[in-house]
Amino acid sequence: MADGGDGGSAREVGPWDGWVDRRGNACSLREIRGRPVVIAVSRALPLDDDATTAPLRAELRGLGAALVAVTPRGVTLLQPDDASEPLRRSQELDQTKAARGLRVALGCVEGADADGADDEDWPLTLIMLDEDGPAWRWNGPAPRSDDVGTLLHALRRAAELGSSTAPAEGLTMTRRTMLAASLAAALAAALAEPRAAGASPAVPAGAGPVTLEVNGTRHTLAIEPRVTLLDALREHLGLPGTKKGCDHGQCGACTVLVDGRRINSCLTLAIMQQGTKITTIEGLARGAELHPLQAAFLEHDGFQCGYCTPGQIISAVGLLAEGHARSADDIREQMSGNLCRCGAYPNIVAAIESVRKG
Amino acid sequence: MRPVRYLKVTTVDAAVAATRAAPDAAFLAGGTSLIDLMKLDVLDPAELVDVNALPLAKIEVAHDGLHVGAMVRNSDLARHLDVVARYPLLSEALLAGASPQLRNMATVGGNLLQRTRCYYFRDPATPCNKRAPGAGCGALDGYNRMHAVLGTSDKCIAANPSDMCVALLALDAVVHTRGPAGPRQIPIAEFHVLPGEHPERESVLAQGELVTGVSLPARPEFAQSRYLKVRDRASYAFALVSVGAALRIEDGVVREARLALGGVGTKPWRAVEAERLLVGQRPERAAFTRAAEAALAGAKPRKHNAFKVPLARRAIVRALATVKGAT
């Protein structure tokens, strides 16, 4: 492959398995399958530490792509900053050769030159590969090894150009690119892989780490993006106080506070609530001392079966924090998102009204 | 809910780039419609592009109006002091919608694209041209009490459920978007489209085009605007009929009128002919009644929703009568 660029299998230019991450854990390039990949080829790329790569990883998150950086020293995989392991570096073994092979395969250089003494002259080439092959290609001067700005600019510029419908300056699909396209498609296929092996065709996001701060405690869960906040609380965090009634935002039993505001936890995904502060019914009491609304619901007998009660109480906490209720009628209207099949409404309103009046 | 990829974006450019060539991706804002419909298997995006972190959550007050970012929550917009004072119709419409919890989640951008509550659309076991083009319509000869009487076609009679859009329509709002072709501004009256032969298409948005905000012009009469919503229960229910009304009354005569209807149209419905009939008239019941007749003149009721026609007429008269200065 290193001497050809003639359509050989991508597996020959670089091992997709057998990589290690910074912590020494084995990992595979297959982990980026199913998402677009930007391949950056350059003399040097500023990918050595978390601080310099932070803005790059943020930009990659915006693009929804992973970055495969190819330099004379080897191949580096940079994941977007919402990915589980931000930086994965390959083993040193064979990397120089693999990098040269990739460079040829991607049409950045003629095969005969690849093994020459031109290592210092690799200009910057960015190639965006999506499911259909190369989506765009961008060329520019090589950045210095400490110059994160150039690469960042290139990524942004490339994304801009890529998003315009008309062909634009700097966005090229040359014959050489077309030649490379077949190779790049093979590369993309290798990345997208196990279709042939019988796995599901569109690879969904699997279980990944999601960090939630609930009642003052941070938890990291291995859950899929489709898991609602309600299910994360009940099924994964062992906090069943938040109830599942309708599961469609029509009953209010699942009400929790997010940053102090009441929401339906059944209609938000846990992964959307990273970085927020979540309060559930379990987090209201201070030790043995009940929250005033909890005490008021007991005092006024604000429930019968009790199933809607956690949602009613949390919703009432939100209501009082909002400060728009001036009367019992206001409370009725502003508690309309919480249904009670037992019909304990008069006592629920009385309980909330007693706390509102202090 | 089926497995789905998730992508959080922090810039509008990235949001557009992530979806421009991905028809199976969906923007995720408040989630109150999208996640609900994913659970019902009505929508099945391969990827969710979370736009909640975009810097579009500001309400900007200017002398010539108000600019509202697409990520502003319905509750924040409803309680904003300038909205309450200058556009009470909008505040009332927002507070008449859904519940406090849902209003804390739902966004302006998302609400512009709120999906219908048609039972057949929401049930994949039944035919629906909007959900599955060409499959037929279960509502035409099915149970259609909640369905539209204006703007219908023989493919779809699903009613647009948004309260906010009725207010925005009466207030001459302009929708701001950014898409693969760049930014553009769309008058709200041109934003939603009639079902016609293609009920699956509900707005003029292109693939990858993101709503970035809404602007409202400053007009003194908008401070005298009202929203009336008629529903099956006192709160937390979708409109059977709703009316947004604004009148500019000078010397006892209507100089300008804005009238928009919810619950009765396949899109938020501006009653242009009724507005024309009101101008130059004294703001009294006789003129209101004539306007109401005109607003419903084109109604095509089905078996169970014929009640909406007289209900809408009476609601229009009532709403116009509550505008300050009317009698």
Interface residues (C-beta under 8 A of the other chain):
Chain A: G34 R35 A58 E59 R61 G62 L63 G64 D82 D130 A135 R156 A159 E160 G162 S163 S164 T165 A202 P204 A205 G206 E224 P225 R226 T228 D247 H248 G249 G252 T255 R261 R262 I263 N264 L267 T268 L269 I271 M272 S315 G318 L319 E322 H324 R332 E333 Q334 S336 G337 N338
Chain B: M1 R2 P3 V4 R5 Y6 L7 K8 V9 T10 T11 D13 A14 A15 V16 A17 A18 R20 A21 L28 G30 G31 T32 I35 D36 M38 K39 L40 A46 E47 L48 V49 D50 N52 S75 R79 A98 S99 P100 Q101 L102 N104 M105 P180 A181 G208 A234 S235 Y236
